Amino acid sequence: GSPELDMHALQRSTQYDGYAKTDLTIRYFWDVVLGFPLDLQKKLLHFTTGSDRVPVGGMADLNFKISKNETSTNWLPVAHTCFNQLCLPPYKSKKDLKQKLIIGISNSEGFGL
């Protein structure tokens, strides 16, 4: 896979479950992610897909999905790497979403024991 990340391409090809791309939480998410430095973008990609590399066909080949997680907004985001799926609670502010997302992607171990 390619080490170059085109997060705008990922944004264009992302599918949503329980959210619309115009929902406030999703707008916050993309504002935060597009503003991330490359190392955090790679951590997000690794958190959600199990790899920090882009498939040969580009970001659109990831079949990335963001699903609404109807849990407490005190919870961190959850990922299902087999499905390239990120489950986000409906965070009320961009600051809260950014904080929880950074904690989640920076402290995940993947399949490590």
C-alpha positions as CSV (number, residue, x, y, z in Angstrom):
1,G,0.0,0.0,0.0
2,S,0.9,3.6,-0.3
3,P,2.3,5.6,2.6
4,E,0.6,8.8,1.3
5,L,-2.7,9.6,2.8
6,D,-5.4,11.6,0.9
7,M,-8.0,12.2,3.7
8,H,-10.1,14.3,1.4
9,A,-10.5,11.2,-0.9
10,L,-11.5,9.2,2.2
11,Q,-14.0,11.8,3.2
12,R,-15.6,11.7,-0.3
13,S,-15.9,7.9,-0.3
14,T,-17.0,7.3,3.4
15,Q,-20.3,5.6,4.0
16,Y,-22.5,6.5,7.0
17,D,-24.7,4.4,9.2
18,G,-27.0,6.3,11.6
19,Y,-25.3,9.6,10.5
20,A,-25.6,11.8,7.5
21,K,-22.6,13.5,6.2
22,T,-24.2,16.9,7.1
23,D,-24.7,15.9,10.8
24,L,-22.8,18.0,13.3
25,T,-20.8,15.1,14.7
26,I,-19.6,14.1,11.2
27,R,-18.7,17.7,10.4
28,Y,-16.7,17.9,13.6
29,F,-15.0,14.6,12.8
30,W,-13.8,15.7,9.4
31,D,-12.7,19.2,10.7
32,V,-10.6,17.4,13.3
33,V,-9.2,14.7,11.1
34,L,-8.3,17.0,8.2
35,G,-6.5,19.2,10.6
36,F,-4.5,16.3,12.1
37,P,-0.8,16.0,11.4
38,L,0.2,13.0,9.3
39,D,1.2,10.9,12.3
40,L,-2.3,11.2,13.8
41,Q,-4.0,10.5,10.5
42,K,-2.0,7.3,10.2
43,K,-3.0,6.3,13.7
44,L,-6.6,6.9,12.8
45,L,-6.2,4.7,9.7
46,H,-4.5,2.0,11.7
47,F,-7.1,2.2,14.4
48,T,-10.0,1.7,12.0
49,T,-8.5,-0.6,9.4
50,G,-5.6,-2.4,11.1
51,S,-3.0,-0.8,8.7
52,D,-1.6,2.7,8.3
53,R,-1.2,2.1,4.6
54,V,-3.6,3.0,1.8
55,P,-4.7,0.1,-0.6
56,V,-3.2,0.2,-4.1
57,G,-6.5,1.4,-5.5
58,G,-6.5,4.4,-3.2
59,M,-8.7,5.5,-0.2
60,A,-11.9,4.8,-2.0
61,D,-11.0,1.1,-1.9
62,L,-11.1,1.1,1.9
63,N,-14.9,1.0,2.0
64,F,-14.6,3.2,5.1
65,K,-17.8,3.5,7.3
66,I,-18.7,5.7,10.2
67,S,-21.5,4.4,12.3
68,K,-23.5,6.1,15.1
69,N,-22.8,4.5,18.4
70,E,-25.8,5.2,20.7
71,T,-23.7,5.1,23.9
72,S,-22.6,7.8,26.4
73,T,-20.6,10.6,25.0
74,N,-18.2,9.8,27.8
75,W,-17.1,6.8,25.8
76,L,-14.2,6.6,23.4
77,P,-14.8,5.8,19.7
78,V,-14.7,2.1,18.8
79,A,-13.4,0.5,15.6
80,H,-14.2,-2.8,13.8
81,T,-11.1,-3.3,11.7
82,C,-12.5,-6.3,9.8
83,F,-15.1,-3.9,8.4
84,N,-13.1,-0.7,8.3
85,Q,-15.8,0.8,10.5
86,L,-15.5,3.6,13.1
87,C,-18.3,3.8,15.7
88,L,-18.7,7.3,17.0
89,P,-21.0,8.5,19.9
90,P,-22.8,11.7,19.1
91,Y,-20.3,14.0,20.7
92,K,-21.7,17.5,21.5
93,S,-18.6,19.5,20.7
94,K,-15.6,19.4,18.4
95,K,-13.3,19.7,21.4
96,D,-14.9,16.7,23.0
97,L,-14.7,14.6,19.8
98,K,-11.1,15.6,19.2
99,Q,-10.1,14.7,22.7
100,K,-11.8,11.3,22.7
101,L,-10.6,10.5,19.2
102,I,-7.0,11.3,20.0
103,I,-7.1,9.2,23.2
104,G,-8.7,6.3,21.4
105,I,-6.3,6.2,18.4
106,S,-3.2,6.9,20.5
107,N,-3.8,4.2,23.1
108,S,-5.1,1.3,21.1
109,E,-3.1,-1.9,20.9
110,G,-4.8,-3.5,18.0
111,F,-4.4,-7.3,18.4
112,G,-1.4,-7.0,20.8
113,L,-1.6,-8.8,24.1
